[in-house]
Amino acid sequence: MSAPLTVEEHLAGILAAARPLPAVTTALPQAFGATLAAPVRAAVDIPVFDNSAMDGFAVRFADVADATPERPVTLRVVADLPAGTADDPPLGPGEAARIMTGSPAPTSADAVVPFEDTAGGLADSLDEISVRHAPRALGAHIRRRGEDLHVGDEVLPAGVVLGALQLGAIAAAGVAHVEVAPRPRVLVVSTGSELVAPGTPLRRGQIPESNGTLIAGLVAEAGCVVAHRDSVDDEGPRLRTVLAEFTTGPEPVDAVIFTGGVSAGAYEVVKNTLAEAMTFTKVAMQPGKPQGFGVTETGTLLFGLPGNPVSAAVSFEVFVRPALLALQGRRDLHRPVLRLPASLAWRTPPARRQYLPAAIDRSDSARWTVRPATAGGSGSHLAGGLARAEAYVVVPAEADAVAIGDEVDVMLLGGWVS
């Protein structure tokens, strides 16, 4: 019997097959949540022109450099510049222009005096002002053209997820369309003759089907589209029908995720049906030891995950999510990891890397700690405990126990990051 693969070995084979999807061009309003497939470069300077950072008066710095409350400087107001104006009035010695935040600064002005630094403030007339406080320096309160970005500068690199802040920056740079990766389309299939829809009265031997809901949610969190969800029995024909429907034809899905049917039992429908299309192996991890992976002739990725809910969730995080992100050309394929002390002790499985559903205690803001999300630890059947998990503690295969106070790796989940 061959030795189990390491997590890294199994993942490497998957990522080698997960090539980025061809890019598409889309307008900014439709790009939220998508992944950039090409760098975005500024089409305009940011700021577009020299402009005022304050409501006040545009002045010549030399005229007001010596202004104090005891010796204010009086200037004649020769223009009024609201936001959006195209005016560029010349300012001679002793002259000023009233200006609003964001308005273009006159070419002949080299500082802005805020309203509060004049004798009358907002009540000053449009005839003259009395400056009581000198600007702190030449150029005070003037935002210079291009001080953030110049035309042609990179706004964002490829591989970045487009959230509100990113889209706002792209719009400010004068760009209306971006190249993005299409959202991968995924088929989610739960297997098992014992599965029935949640809410159905149960007879002996039946259980509510929950993996479909679990995996579909994780697929959506990874920026993908669930093309179809299904639940099939252990006989085989139904699985073949569903698989053929969504992996052949002009628009095959990009990935199929099976849960259940991949282990060593007598009724492993995925293993029995797809032995020629997938490789089934054991990985040195707990939970999630049995795994399957393959690629169809049309390029669809096939993932076979264990059927127990915790095993399925962990396997998705470790193997499927990185592959789905790779299809989108993401720069970062893995969740962020913290090092935190354990607040409880537990045993770990021999020679297998443990992924323990965990909760983080933030009651002491200076020293967060981590503990198992359930009293049952990493039992693969503890579906209810997943609701309390916000991370997975990752314990190396060489360890046989975690003691109180031990520093452990904590993989943060969806509530923390996208």
N, C-alpha and C positions, 0 to 999 in steps of 0.2 A: 504494500500500500504506500503510495507516494505521500510525502510530508505535506501538510497544509501550506498554501501560499501565504505569504505575508500580506498585510493590507496594501502595502506599497506595490507589491508585484501584481496583485489583481487590478488595482487602480491603474497602473501603468498600461496594462493591456487595453483597458477601457478607453483611456484618454487617447491612446494611439489611433483609435477608430473614430473618435469624436471630433470631426473636422468642422470648422466654422461654416455656417450656412451662407450662401451668396447674399450679399447686401442688397437692400432696397432703399430707395429715396422716399422720404416722407416729410410732410410739413410739420412744423414744430408742435402744433396742438395735438397731433396724433402720435407724437414721439415719446410721450411720458411713459416711463418705465422701460423703454427699449434700451438697447446697448449700442453705443456708437461703433460703427464698423470702419470709420475713417476719421482722422483728426478734423476738428473744426477750427478754421482760421478766421480771424476778425475781418469783416468787410468794411468796417469803419473804425476810426479811433475811439477809444473810451478814456476820458470824455471826448465827445465829437469836436468840441471847441472849448477854449478858455471860458470858464463860467464862474459865477459867484457861488460861494459856499454858504453865504449868509444873506438875510434880508438886511439891506443897509444902503451904503453909498459907495460907488466906485470913485476913487480919488487918485491923485498923483501923490505917491508916498512922500516926496520931498516937501509937499505943501503942509503935511500934518505930522511930520516926524517929531516935532517938538511940542505937540499939543498936550496939555495937562488940564485938570479941573480948574487950576488957578489961572492958567493962561490958555483958554480955549482958542481954537483957530476957526474963523468964520470963512465958509466957502459958499460960492454962488451955485445953485442947482440949475443946470442947463438942459437936463434931459430926464426922462422917466423910462425905465427899461423893465417891463413886465416879462415874465417867462414866455418864450416863443417869439419875441421880437427879433427882427433882423437888423435893427438899427445899430450903427457903430459911430456914435457921436464923438467928435474930437473934444478933448478936454484941455483947455489952456490953463495957465497958472491961476490958482485960486478958484478953480471950477470943479464941480462934482456932478455925478448922475445918480439919481435914486435907482436902485437895482434890487430885484427879487432873486431869491435862491434859484439857481439853475439858469438864470438869464445870461446871455453872452456878455463877457466883460469887454468894455471898450478897449480898443487897441492901445489907446493912449493912457489907460489906467494901469497902475501897478500895485494896487492894494484895494481892499474893501473895508470900510468902517461899518461895523454892525450898528443897527439903530440904537441899541442900548448904550453905545459909546458916544452918543451925541446928546446935546442938552435937552432936546425935545423928544427924542426917540421917534416913535411912530407918529407923534403929533407934529413933527417938524413940517413946515410948509414946503412947497415945491419952489420957493424962491431962494432961500438960503438955509444953511445948517451951521451949528456950532459944535465942532469936534472937541470933546473933552479928554479923550484917551487916544494916544497915538497907536497905530497898528504895531504889532510886535516885531514885524520885519517887512522888508520888501517882498511883495507877493502875497501878503497875508490875506487869507480867506478867498484866494483865487485858485480854482482847480484847473490845472494846466491840461491842455489838449494832449491826449495819448499817455497821460501819466500812469494809467492802468494797463492799457493795451494799445499797440499800434496796428494799423492795417497789415494783415499778413501774419501777425503773431498767433501762436497756437492758443486757442481758448481752452480746449479739452483734447486729450489724446483718445485714440481708439481704445475700445474695451471698457469705457466708463458707462455706468448706468445713468440714464437721464432722469433725474428727479426735478423738483420745482426749482431749486437753486441753479442747477446746471442749465435748464431750459431758459431761465431768466438771463443768465450770463450770455447764452448764445443769441438771444433776441437783442440784448443790449449791444452785441457786436455786429448787429445788422444782418444776421443770417436767418433766412426764412425756411430753408430746407436742409435736412441732414441725412447722411447715409447711416442706416442702422441695420442691425441683424434682425431678420424676421423672428417672431416668437415661435420657438419650436412647438410643433403639434404633437401631442402625446396621447397614446391609447393606454388606459388603465384597466387592467383585468384582474379581478379577484377570482381565485379558484377554490373549489371545495363544495362537495355535495351537501355539506352540513350548513351552508350559508343561506340565510333568508334576510329579506329586507328589514331594517330596523322598524320596530313597532308591530311586526307580524307576531301573532300568538305562536309560542314555541312548543313544539312537541319534543319528546326526549331525543337527544342527540343533535338538535339544531341550535345554532347561535346566530346573533345578529351580525350581518356583514358590515364591518367597520373599516376594513383596510381601504376600500374604494374611496370613502370619504377622506380618510387620513392622507392617502397618497395624492389624491386630486388636489387637496389643499397645499401640500408640499410642492407639487408641480406648479401651481399658480404662484406660490411664493418665490419660486425660482425664475419667474418671468415667462413662463410657458403657458400654452393653451391646452386644456384638456379637450381633445377632439371627440372622445367618447369614453364612457365608463361602462363596464359590463361585469357580470358575475357568472361564472360557468361552473358546471359540475365536473366531476373527476373522470368522466367517460372519454372525452377527447374530441368527438365530432364538433361540438359547439365551439370549443377553443379554436379548432382549425378554421371554422367558418368565420369567426370574428377576426382572427388574424389575417386571413386572406382578404377580407373586405377592406381592411385599413392599411395593408402593406403592399397591395398591388394596385394597378391602375395609374392614372395620370398624376394623382396627388397622394402618394403614400405618406403616412405619418413619419415623423422624424425619430420617434422612440416609442417602444412598447414596454410597459412595466407590468410584469406578472407578480402577484403575491401568492405564495403557497405553491405546492407541487414541485418543489426543487430538491427535496431531501432524499432520504434513503428508504422511505416507506413503500408499500406495495401499490399505492394509488397516487403516485406523484405525476399528475397529469401533464405538467409542463415538461418535466424530464422525459416522460414516456413518449410524448407527442413530438417534441422538438429536439430529439437527440442529435439529429443531423445538422440542425441550424445553430445550436448553442453548445457551449462547453460548460459542464457543470463541475464544480470544484468545491473544496473546503478551504476556508480562510481562517487563519489563526486569530480569531476575534470572538468576543462574547458580549452581547448576542450577535447572531448573524453568520454563524459558521458556514451553512450551505449557501452557495451563490451560483448563479448562472449568468452567462453573457454570450451574445452572438450578434451577428450583423446579417441582415437579409441581402439578397442580390440587388435590391433597390437602394441599399444603404441605410435602412432603418435599424437603429440600435435596439437590441432585445435584452432586457434585464429580467432575470429571475431572482426574486427576493424571497426569503422565508415568509411563512404565513403568519406566525405569531406577531401581533401588532408592534411590540417594542423592537423585535428583530427587523421588521419591515421598515420602521421609522429610522432606526440606526443605519440600516443598509442603504436607505435612500440618502441620508446625509453623507455617508462615507464614499459611496460609489456613484449613485445616480445624479445627485445634485451637481458635483463637479463636472460630470459629462454634459449635462444640460447647459451649464454655464459656458463650457467650452464650445458647444454648438453656437452660442451667441457671441463668441469671441471675447468673453470677459477677461479682464486683466487679472482679477483675483478669483480663483476657483474655490477657495477654502474659507471657512468661517474664521473669524478672529478668535484667538485663544488667550485667556488670562491664566496667570498662576495665582491660585488662592489656597489658603490653608483649609484643611478638612475639619469640620466641627464634630464629626462622628467617625468612628472606626468601622471598617468592614473588610471582609476577605475578598480576594480576587481569584479568578480561575487560573489554574496552572497553565503556563506556556501559551496564553491567549491574551491579546490586548483587550482590555475591558472598556466598554462605552456605557457609562452608568448615567441614566436619567437623573438630573440633579436640580436642586433649588439653591438659590444664592441668598444668603442672609446679609442684608444691608443695614441692619439696625445700628451698627457702629460704622459710621461713614469713613473712618480712618482705617478700618480693618474688616473688609468683607470676608465672609467664610462661605464654604460650600458643603452641602450634605446630600445624601440620596433623596430623591423626590418621594420615595415610598419606603415603608418599612421592609418591603420585599426586595429592595435593592434593584438588581438588573434583570429580574425574572422576565423572560420574553413574553409571558402571557398577561402582564399587568397593564392592560390597556387603560384602565382608569387612572393609574398613576401618571400617565403621559400628560394629562391635563395640568399637572403641577410642575412639569419639567420646563425649565427655561434654558437648560444647558445640558451638555454631556460631559462628565468627568472622564478623561481619557487616561487610563492607567497602563503603563507598559507591561508587555508580556512577562518580563523578568520579575516583576513584583508579585508577591504572594499575599500582601495585605496593605491596607492604608491605615495609619494610626492618626489619632487626633493631633492636629497641628501640622501634619505632613503637607508640604506644598504639592499641589497637583495641577495638571493642565485642565482647563475648563473651556470647552468649546461652546461659544455663545450661539443661541438659536435665533429664530426669526423675529421675536419681539425686540431684539436688540439691533439687528442690522437687516438689510435687504439682500 
